[in-house]
């Protein structure tokens, strides 16, 4: 049984440049029948153009697991630090078709 546990162990490497992280204050999500695409964008005040800093492509199943994990972590965060305010972003709205197909 102990050998099975060792065989199932996942070894994950975190390169130094990735460990630094990337700041994003906007995420735009698009999807097709086969995948979800999440663009993480940084928008600066007074700058009319944002820049995509990272793009993550997920299967629908993995996107759903991410949603669940994020929800669980937000719940734990709010239990420890208090409720997160849900405020609308300031400034002009982001076009609905930004980075993906137009939606009705």
DSSP file (Angstrom, degrees, kcal/mol; ACC not computed):
  #  RESIDUE AA STRUCTURE BP1 BP2  ACC     N-H-->O    O-->H-N    N-H-->O    O-->H-N    TCO  KAPPA ALPHA  PHI   PSI    X-CA   Y-CA   Z-CA
    1    1 A X     >        0   0    0      0, 0.0     4,-1.6     0, 0.0     3,-0.2   0.000 360.0 360.0 360.0 -39.5    0.0    0.0    0.0
    2    2 A X  H  >  +     0   0    0      1,-0.2     4,-1.9     2,-0.2     5,-0.1   0.873 360.0  55.1 -62.2 -37.2    2.8    2.4    0.8
    3    3 A X  H  > S+     0   0    0      1,-0.2     4,-2.4     2,-0.2    -1,-0.2   0.878 104.0  54.8 -63.7 -37.7    4.3    1.9   -2.7
    4    4 A X  H  > S+     0   0    0      1,-0.2     4,-1.5     2,-0.2    -1,-0.2   0.900 106.9  50.4 -62.3 -40.9    0.9    2.9   -4.2
    5    5 A X  H  < S+     0   0    0     -4,-1.6     4,-0.3     1,-0.2    -1,-0.2   0.905 111.6  48.2 -62.9 -41.3    1.0    6.2   -2.3
    6    6 A X  H >< S+     0   0    0     -4,-1.9     3,-1.0     1,-0.2    -2,-0.2   0.882 109.3  52.7 -67.2 -38.2    4.5    6.9   -3.5
    7    7 A X  H 3< S+     0   0    0     -4,-2.4    -1,-0.2     1,-0.2    -2,-0.2   0.798 108.6  50.9 -67.9 -28.1    3.6    6.1   -7.1
    8    8 A X  T 3< S+     0   0    0     -4,-1.5    -1,-0.2    -5,-0.2     2,-0.2   0.436  82.3 118.8 -88.8  -0.3    0.7    8.5   -7.0
    9    9 A X    <   -     0   0    0     -3,-1.0     2,-0.5    -4,-0.3    -3,-0.0  -0.478  56.5-144.2 -71.0 134.0    2.8   11.4   -5.7
   10   10 A X        -     0   0    0     -2,-0.2     2,-0.6     2,-0.0    -2,-0.1  -0.883   6.0-155.8-103.3 124.6    2.9   14.4   -8.0
   11   11 A X        -     0   0    0     -2,-0.5     2,-0.5     2,-0.0    -2,-0.0  -0.893  13.5-170.3-102.0 116.3    6.1   16.4   -8.2
   12   12 A X        -     0   0    0     -2,-0.6     2,-0.4     2,-0.0    -2,-0.0  -0.925   9.0-153.1-113.8 129.0    5.5   20.0   -9.3
   13   13 A X        -     0   0    0     -2,-0.5     2,-0.6     2,-0.0    -2,-0.0  -0.842   2.6-161.7 -99.5 134.9    8.3   22.4  -10.2
   14   14 A X        -     0   0    0     -2,-0.4     5,-0.1     4,-0.0    -2,-0.0  -0.894  16.1-144.0-116.8  98.7    7.8   26.1   -9.8
   15   15 A X     >  -     0   0    0     -2,-0.6     4,-2.4     1,-0.1     3,-0.4  -0.250  20.9-116.7 -61.3 150.4   10.4   28.0  -11.8
   16   16 A X  H  > S+     0   0    0      1,-0.2     4,-1.0     2,-0.2    -1,-0.1   0.875 113.1  52.1 -58.2 -42.2   11.7   31.2  -10.2
   17   17 A X  H  4 S+     0   0    0      1,-0.2     4,-0.3     2,-0.2    -1,-0.2   0.841 113.3  44.9 -66.7 -31.8   10.3   33.5  -13.0
   18   18 A X  H >4 S+     0   0    0     -3,-0.4     3,-1.4     1,-0.2    -1,-0.2   0.846 104.7  62.7 -76.9 -35.1    6.8   32.0  -12.6
   19   19 A X  H 3< S+     0   0    0     -4,-2.4    -2,-0.2     1,-0.3    -1,-0.2   0.762  91.2  67.4 -62.6 -25.6    7.0   32.1   -8.8
   20   20 A X  T 3< S-     0   0    0     -4,-1.0    -1,-0.3    -5,-0.2    -2,-0.2   0.793  98.9-149.0 -65.2 -27.2    7.2   35.9   -9.0
   21   21 A X    <   -     0   0    0     -3,-1.4     2,-0.4    -4,-0.3    -1,-0.1   0.002   6.4-100.6  81.1 169.7    3.6   36.0  -10.3
   22   22 A X        -     0   0    0     -3,-0.1     2,-0.3    -4,-0.0    -1,-0.1  -1.000  28.1-127.4-132.2 129.6    1.9   38.4  -12.7
   23   23 A X        +     0   0    0     -2,-0.4     2,-0.3     2,-0.0    30,-0.0  -0.606  32.2 172.9 -79.2 135.3   -0.4   41.1  -11.6
   24   24 A X        +     0   0    0     -2,-0.3    18,-0.2    18,-0.1     3,-0.1  -0.995  22.9 178.7-141.7 136.0   -3.9   41.2  -13.2
   25   25 A X  S    S+     0   0    0     16,-1.8     2,-0.3    -2,-0.3    17,-0.2   0.194  74.9  43.4-119.9  14.4   -6.9   43.4  -12.4
   26   26 A X  E     -A   41   0A   0     15,-1.3    15,-3.3     2,-0.0     2,-0.4  -0.955  59.0-167.1-155.3 137.6   -9.2   42.1  -15.2
   27   27 A X  E     -A   40   0A   0     -2,-0.3     2,-0.5    13,-0.2    13,-0.2  -0.997   5.2-164.0-126.1 133.4  -10.0   38.6  -16.5
   28   28 A X  E     -A   39   0A   0     11,-2.4    11,-2.9    -2,-0.4     2,-0.4  -0.968   9.8-160.9-116.8 130.0  -11.8   38.0  -19.7
   29   29 A X  E     +A   38   0A   0     -2,-0.5     2,-0.3     9,-0.2     9,-0.2  -0.934  14.5 169.1-118.8 131.8  -13.3   34.5  -20.3
   30   30 A X  E     -A   37   0A   0      7,-2.4     7,-3.1    -2,-0.4     2,-0.3  -0.902  11.0-169.0-129.3 161.3  -14.3   33.0  -23.6
   31   31 A X  E     -A   36   0A   0     -2,-0.3     5,-0.2     5,-0.2     2,-0.2  -0.994  14.8-169.3-150.9 157.2  -15.3   29.4  -24.4
   32   32 A X        -     0   0    0      3,-2.6     5,-0.0    -2,-0.3    -2,-0.0  -0.640  54.2 -84.2-124.8-172.8  -16.0   26.9  -27.2
   33   33 A X  S    S+     0   0    0     -2,-0.2    27,-0.1     1,-0.2     3,-0.1   0.744 128.4  36.3 -67.4 -20.3  -17.4   23.5  -27.0
   34   34 A X  S    S+     0   0    0      1,-0.2    26,-0.4    25,-0.1     2,-0.3   0.639 120.3  16.3-109.2 -17.7  -13.9   22.1  -26.2
   35   35 A X        -     0   0    0     24,-0.2    -3,-2.6    25,-0.1     2,-0.4  -0.994  52.8-133.2-157.0 158.0  -12.2   24.7  -24.1
   36   36 A X  E     -AB  31  58A   0     22,-3.0    22,-2.9    -2,-0.3     2,-0.5  -0.941  21.9-157.9-110.1 138.3  -12.3   27.7  -21.8
   37   37 A X  E     -AB  30  57A   0     -7,-3.1    -7,-2.4    -2,-0.4     2,-0.6  -0.979   6.0-169.8-119.6 123.3   -9.8   30.6  -22.5
   38   38 A X  E     -AB  29  56A   0     18,-3.0    18,-2.7    -2,-0.5     2,-0.6  -0.956   3.5-163.8-115.8 117.2   -9.0   33.0  -19.6
   39   39 A X  E     -AB  28  55A   0    -11,-2.9   -11,-2.4    -2,-0.6     2,-0.6  -0.885   7.6-152.8 -98.7 124.5   -7.0   36.1  -20.5
   40   40 A X  E     -AB  27  54A   0     14,-3.2    13,-3.1    -2,-0.6    14,-1.5  -0.881  21.7-171.5 -98.5 122.7   -5.5   37.9  -17.5
   41   41 A X  E     -AB  26  52A   0    -15,-3.3   -16,-1.8    -2,-0.6   -15,-1.3  -0.845  21.5-146.8-121.4 147.3   -5.1   41.6  -18.2
   42   42 A X  E     - B   0  51A   0      9,-2.2     9,-1.8    -2,-0.3     2,-0.4  -0.973  18.0-175.5-114.0 122.1   -3.5   44.5  -16.5
   43   43 A X        -     0   0    0     -2,-0.5     2,-0.4     7,-0.2     7,-0.1  -0.966   8.8-156.2-116.4 131.4   -5.2   47.9  -17.0
   44   44 A X    >   -     0   0    0     -2,-0.4     3,-1.9     5,-0.3     5,-0.1  -0.839  29.5 -97.9-107.6 144.3   -3.5   51.0  -15.7
   45   45 A X  T 3  S+     0   0    0     -2,-0.4     3,-0.1     1,-0.3    -1,-0.0  -0.324 108.7  13.6 -58.0 136.2   -5.4   54.2  -14.8
   46   46 A X  T 3  S+     0   0    0      1,-0.2     2,-0.6     2,-0.0    -1,-0.3   0.428 100.1 110.3  79.0  -1.8   -5.2   56.8  -17.6
   47   47 A X    <   -     0   0    0     -3,-1.9    -3,-0.2     1,-0.1    -1,-0.2  -0.931  55.8-158.0-108.6 117.8   -3.9   54.3  -20.1
   48   48 A X  S    S+     0   0    0     -2,-0.6     2,-0.5    -3,-0.1    -1,-0.1   0.591  73.6  64.2 -73.7  -7.9   -6.5   53.5  -22.8
   49   49 A X        -     0   0    0     -5,-0.1    -5,-0.3     2,-0.0     2,-0.2  -0.961  66.3-158.7-123.5 123.7   -4.9   50.2  -23.7
   50   50 A X        -     0   0    0     -2,-0.5     2,-0.4    -7,-0.1    -7,-0.2  -0.496  13.6-136.5 -89.1 166.2   -4.7   47.1  -21.5
   51   51 A X  E     -B   42   0A   0     -9,-1.8    -9,-2.2    -2,-0.2     2,-0.5  -0.988  12.7-125.4-128.8 129.4   -2.2   44.3  -22.0
   52   52 A X  E     -B   41   0A   0     -2,-0.4   -11,-0.3   -11,-0.2     3,-0.1  -0.603  27.2-178.6 -69.4 121.7   -2.9   40.5  -21.7
   53   53 A X  E     +     0   0A   0    -13,-3.1     2,-0.3    -2,-0.5   -12,-0.2   0.710  64.7   3.2 -96.5 -24.8   -0.3   39.3  -19.3
   54   54 A X  E     -B   40   0A   0    -14,-1.5   -14,-3.2     2,-0.0     2,-0.4  -0.976  56.5-155.1-159.0 147.9   -1.2   35.6  -19.3
   55   55 A X  E     -B   39   0A   0     -2,-0.3     2,-0.5   -16,-0.2   -16,-0.2  -0.998  10.9-167.8-127.5 127.9   -3.6   33.3  -21.2
   56   56 A X  E     -B   38   0A   0    -18,-2.7   -18,-3.0    -2,-0.4     2,-0.5  -0.964   4.1-160.5-116.9 130.9   -4.8   30.0  -19.6
   57   57 A X  E     +B   37   0A   0     -2,-0.5     2,-0.3   -20,-0.2   -20,-0.2  -0.955  17.1 177.8-114.6 125.4   -6.6   27.4  -21.7
   58   58 A X  E     -B   36   0A   0    -22,-2.9   -22,-3.0    -2,-0.5     2,-0.1  -0.894  31.6-115.3-127.1 151.6   -8.6   24.8  -19.9
   59   59 A X     >  -     0   0    0     -2,-0.3     4,-2.6   -24,-0.2     5,-0.2  -0.488  40.4-108.9 -72.0 157.5  -10.9   21.9  -20.7
   60   60 A X  H  > S+     0   0    0    -26,-0.4     4,-2.0     1,-0.2     5,-0.1   0.890 120.5  52.3 -56.0 -39.0  -14.5   22.4  -19.6
   61   61 A X  H  > S+     0   0    0      1,-0.2     4,-1.9     2,-0.2    -1,-0.2   0.914 111.1  45.4 -64.3 -42.8  -14.0   19.7  -16.8
   62   62 A X  H  > S+     0   0    0      2,-0.2     4,-2.5     1,-0.2    -1,-0.2   0.874 109.5  55.7 -70.2 -35.6  -10.9   21.5  -15.5
   63   63 A X  H  X S+     0   0    0     -4,-2.6     4,-2.3     1,-0.2    -1,-0.2   0.899 108.1  49.3 -61.0 -39.9  -12.6   24.9  -15.6
   64   64 A X  H  X S+     0   0    0     -4,-2.0     4,-2.1     2,-0.2    -1,-0.2   0.891 110.4  49.8 -67.5 -38.9  -15.4   23.5  -13.5
   65   65 A X  H  X S+     0   0    0     -4,-1.9     4,-2.5     2,-0.2    -2,-0.2   0.884 110.6  51.1 -64.6 -38.1  -12.9   22.1  -11.0
   66   66 A X  H  X S+     0   0    0     -4,-2.5     4,-2.8     2,-0.2     5,-0.2   0.916 108.1  52.0 -64.2 -43.5  -11.1   25.5  -10.9
   67   67 A X  H  X S+     0   0    0     -4,-2.3     4,-2.3     1,-0.2    -2,-0.2   0.921 112.0  46.2 -57.2 -45.9  -14.5   27.2  -10.2
   68   68 A X  H  X S+     0   0    0     -4,-2.1     4,-2.3     2,-0.2    -2,-0.2   0.928 113.9  47.4 -64.0 -46.1  -15.1   24.8   -7.3
   69   69 A X  H  X S+     0   0    0     -4,-2.5     4,-2.1     1,-0.2    -2,-0.2   0.893 112.6  49.3 -64.5 -39.9  -11.6   25.3   -5.9
   70   70 A X  H  X S+     0   0    0     -4,-2.8     4,-2.5     2,-0.2    -1,-0.2   0.910 110.4  51.1 -66.0 -41.6  -11.8   29.0   -6.2
   71   71 A X  H  X S+     0   0    0     -4,-2.3     4,-2.1    -5,-0.2    -2,-0.2   0.907 110.3  49.0 -60.6 -42.9  -15.2   29.1   -4.4
   72   72 A X  H  X S+     0   0    0     -4,-2.3     4,-2.1     1,-0.2    -1,-0.2   0.894 112.5  48.0 -64.3 -39.9  -13.9   27.0   -1.6
   73   73 A X  H  X S+     0   0    0     -4,-2.1     4,-2.5     2,-0.2    -2,-0.2   0.872 109.9  51.5 -70.6 -36.8  -10.8   29.3   -1.2
   74   74 A X  H  X S+     0   0    0     -4,-2.5     4,-2.7     2,-0.2     5,-0.2   0.911 109.2  51.7 -64.3 -41.1  -12.9   32.4   -1.2
   75   75 A X  H  X S+     0   0    0     -4,-2.1     4,-2.0     2,-0.2    -2,-0.2   0.934 111.8  45.8 -60.2 -46.7  -15.2   31.0    1.5
   76   76 A X  H  X S+     0   0    0     -4,-2.1     4,-1.6     2,-0.2    -1,-0.2   0.897 112.1  52.1 -64.0 -39.8  -12.1   30.2    3.7
   77   77 A X  H  X S+     0   0    0     -4,-2.5     4,-3.4     1,-0.2     5,-0.4   0.942 110.5  47.5 -60.0 -48.3  -10.7   33.7    3.0
   78   78 A X  H  X S+     0   0    0     -4,-2.7     4,-1.7     1,-0.2    -1,-0.2   0.832 108.5  54.8 -66.2 -32.3  -13.9   35.3    4.0
   79   79 A X  H  < S+     0   0    0     -4,-2.0    -1,-0.2    -5,-0.2    -2,-0.2   0.860 118.3  35.6 -65.3 -34.5  -14.2   33.2    7.2
   80   80 A X  H  < S+     0   0    0     -4,-1.6    -2,-0.2    -3,-0.3    -1,-0.2   0.872 135.6  18.0 -86.3 -40.5  -10.7   34.4    8.2
   81   81 A X  H  < S-     0   0    0     -4,-3.4    -3,-0.2     1,-0.3    -2,-0.2   0.498 108.8-101.7-116.1  -6.3  -10.6   38.0    6.9
   82   82 A X     <  -     0   0    0     -4,-1.7    -1,-0.3    -5,-0.4    -2,-0.1  -0.257  58.5 -34.1 102.4 166.1  -14.3   39.0    6.4
   83   83 A X        -     0   0    0     -2,-0.1     2,-0.4     1,-0.1    -8,-0.0  -0.290  57.8-125.4 -63.7 138.0  -16.6   39.4    3.4
   84   84 A X        -     0   0    0    -10,-0.1     2,-0.2     1,-0.0    -1,-0.1  -0.714  27.7-119.0 -82.7 129.9  -15.0   40.6    0.2
   85   85 A X        -     0   0    0     -2,-0.4     2,-0.9     1,-0.1    -1,-0.0  -0.496  16.5-144.4 -70.0 136.5  -16.8   43.6   -1.2
   86   86 A X        +     0   0    0     -2,-0.2     2,-0.3     2,-0.0    -1,-0.1  -0.830  33.3 168.3-103.6  93.7  -18.3   43.0   -4.7
   87   87 A X        -     0   0    0     -2,-0.9     2,-0.2     3,-0.0     3,-0.1  -0.817  35.7-116.7-111.7 148.3  -17.9   46.4   -6.4
   88   88 A X        -     0   0    0     -2,-0.3    -2,-0.0     1,-0.1    -1,-0.0  -0.541  40.5-102.0 -77.2 145.3  -18.3   47.2  -10.1
   89   89 A X        -     0   0    0     -2,-0.2     2,-0.2     1,-0.1    -1,-0.1  -0.333  35.7-121.5 -65.9 150.9  -15.2   48.4  -11.9
   90   90 A X        +     0   0    0     -3,-0.1     2,-0.1     3,-0.0    -1,-0.1  -0.550  69.3  27.7 -88.2 156.6  -14.8   52.2  -12.5
   91   91 A X  S    S-     0   0    0     -2,-0.2    -2,-0.0     2,-0.0     0, 0.0  -0.337 105.3 -10.4  91.5-171.3  -14.4   53.7  -16.0
   92   92 A X  S    S-     0   0    0      1,-0.1     2,-0.0    -2,-0.1    -2,-0.0  -0.271  76.7-106.8 -65.4 147.3  -15.6   52.6  -19.4
   93   93 A X        -     0   0    0      1,-0.1     2,-0.4    -4,-0.0    -1,-0.1  -0.288  29.9-110.4 -70.3 157.9  -17.0   49.1  -19.7
   94   94 A X        -     0   0    0      1,-0.1    -1,-0.1     2,-0.0     4,-0.0  -0.759  39.7-105.5 -87.6 132.0  -15.2   46.3  -21.4
   95   95 A X    >   -     0   0    0     -2,-0.4     3,-1.7     1,-0.1    -1,-0.1  -0.288  22.4-129.0 -57.8 141.3  -16.7   45.2  -24.7
   96   96 A X  T 3  S+     0   0    0      1,-0.3    -1,-0.1     7,-0.1     8,-0.1   0.824 107.7  50.7 -62.4 -31.6  -18.5   41.9  -24.4
   97   97 A X  T >  S+     0   0    0      6,-0.1     3,-1.8     2,-0.1     2,-0.4   0.253  76.1 139.7 -93.4  15.3  -16.7   40.5  -27.4
   98   98 A X  T <  S-     0   0    0     -3,-1.7     3,-0.1     1,-0.3    -4,-0.0  -0.430  83.9  -8.8 -61.3 116.1  -13.2   41.5  -26.1
   99   99 A X  T 3  S+     0   0    0     -2,-0.4    -1,-0.3     1,-0.2     2,-0.3   0.570 133.1  46.8  75.7   9.1  -10.9   38.6  -26.9
  100  100 A X  S <  S-     0   0    0     -3,-1.8    -1,-0.2   -71,-0.1     3,-0.1  -0.917  99.0 -47.2-161.9-174.2  -13.6   36.2  -28.1
  101  101 A X        -     0   0    0     -2,-0.3   -70,-0.1   -70,-0.2     2,-0.1  -0.345  64.1-100.1 -68.8 147.9  -16.7   35.8  -30.1
  102  102 A X        -     0   0    0     -5,-0.1     2,-0.3     2,-0.0    -1,-0.1  -0.374  37.3-148.8 -65.7 145.0  -19.5   38.5  -29.9
  103  103 A X              0   0    0     -3,-0.1    -7,-0.1     1,-0.1    -6,-0.1  -0.899 360.0 360.0-118.3 147.7  -22.4   37.6  -27.6
  104  104 A X              0   0    0     -2,-0.3    -1,-0.1    -8,-0.1    -2,-0.0   0.454 360.0 360.0 -82.2 360.0  -26.0   38.7  -28.0
